[in-house]
């Protein structure tokens, strides 16, 4: 659905899809939630072209999910931070993660990321509520630990990215 028809419907799914309805946008948001804030980090971990990343970040900024912050003046470099609106997308990321862990992977592969719920100090599970204490999960109450295999995968992507620059 394009932007012109989305604003002509009351359907919140159609409207939301115009903001976050493509793979690259969701992967960029994943990286921002993983505290990867710089363009190069996002590009390395998503595999998207610089043009795709730039266009999606610009749209996310225009839609109010992301704000840019200068971290280097010469040469001018920005990092990207989630706004309150962007942070509100976290339950969607958790839901995609839970669905992907449940339906898109072999149980032998194990979880890519394991969360500890800081409120109770126990495993959080797949959400949206903590599997240990039952309280709703919020990003600020979670400590993430990447599985060693997933950490190596991410490090390999970063090294390959640096080698090809």
BELQUI-V143780 format. One record per residue. RES is the residue in one small letter. OMEGA is omega in radians with two decimals (999 if undefined). Layout:
res->RES omega->OMEGA
res->RES omega->OMEGA
//
This chain:
res->x omega->-3.14
res->x omega->-3.06
res->x omega->-3.09
res->x omega->-3.12
res->x omega->-3.13
res->x omega->-3.14
res->x omega->3.08
res->x omega->3.14
res->x omega->3.03
res->x omega->-3.09
res->x omega->-3.13
res->x omega->3.11
res->x omega->3.11
res->x omega->3.14
res->x omega->3.14
res->x omega->-3.13
res->x omega->3.13
res->x omega->-3.13
res->x omega->-2.99
res->x omega->-2.98
res->x omega->3.00
res->x omega->-3.05
res->x omega->-3.03
res->x omega->3.13
res->x omega->3.14
res->x omega->3.12
res->x omega->3.06
res->x omega->3.11
res->x omega->3.07
res->x omega->-3.11
res->x omega->3.10
res->x omega->3.07
res->x omega->3.10
res->x omega->3.08
res->x omega->2.98
res->x omega->-2.98
res->x omega->-3.07
res->x omega->-3.07
res->x omega->-3.08
res->x omega->3.12
res->x omega->-3.14
res->x omega->-3.14
res->x omega->-3.11
res->x omega->-3.04
res->x omega->3.13
res->x omega->-3.08
res->x omega->3.13
res->x omega->3.09
res->x omega->3.09
res->x omega->-3.14
res->x omega->3.12
res->x omega->-3.13
res->x omega->-3.11
res->x omega->-3.13
res->x omega->-3.12
res->x omega->3.11
res->x omega->3.10
res->x omega->3.13
res->x omega->3.09
res->x omega->3.09
res->x omega->3.13
res->x omega->-3.14
res->x omega->3.04
res->x omega->3.12
res->x omega->-3.05
res->x omega->2.98
res->x omega->3.12
res->x omega->3.07
res->x omega->3.12
res->x omega->3.04
res->x omega->3.10
res->x omega->-3.10
res->x omega->-3.14
res->x omega->-0.10
res->x omega->-3.11
res->x omega->3.13
res->x omega->3.13
res->x omega->2.89
res->x omega->-3.00
res->x omega->-3.12
res->x omega->3.06
res->x omega->3.02
res->x omega->3.06
res->x omega->3.11
res->x omega->3.10
res->x omega->3.10
res->x omega->-3.12
res->x omega->3.10
res->x omega->-3.05
res->x omega->3.10
res->x omega->3.10
res->x omega->3.09
res->x omega->3.10
res->x omega->3.14
res->x omega->3.10
res->x omega->3.11
res->x omega->-3.11
res->x omega->3.14
res->x omega->3.13
res->x omega->3.10
res->x omega->-3.08
res->x omega->-2.95
res->x omega->-3.03
res->x omega->-3.11
res->x omega->3.01
res->x omega->3.09
res->x omega->3.13
res->x omega->-3.09
res->x omega->-3.11
res->x omega->-3.13
res->x omega->3.11
res->x omega->-3.13
res->x omega->3.05
res->x omega->-3.13
res->x omega->2.94
res->x omega->3.11
res->x omega->-3.06
res->x omega->3.13
res->x omega->-3.12
res->x omega->3.12
res->x omega->-3.08
res->x omega->3.12
res->x omega->-3.10
res->x omega->-3.09
res->x omega->-3.05
res->x omega->3.07
res->x omega->0.17
res->x omega->3.06
res->x omega->3.12
res->x omega->3.13
res->x omega->-3.11
res->x omega->-3.08
res->x omega->3.08
res->x omega->-3.13
res->x omega->3.11
res->x omega->-3.14
res->x omega->3.05
res->x omega->-3.06
res->x omega->-3.08
res->x omega->-3.14
res->x omega->-3.09
res->x omega->3.00
res->x omega->-3.07
res->x omega->3.01
res->x omega->3.12
res->x omega->3.02
res->x omega->-3.11
res->x omega->-3.14
res->x omega->3.13
res->x omega->3.09
res->x omega->3.12
res->x omega->3.10
res->x omega->-3.13
res->x omega->3.10
res->x omega->3.12
res->x omega->3.09
res->x omega->-3.14
res->x omega->3.13
res->x omega->3.11
res->x omega->3.10
res->x omega->-3.13
res->x omega->-3.11
res->x omega->-3.10
res->x omega->-3.12
res->x omega->999
//
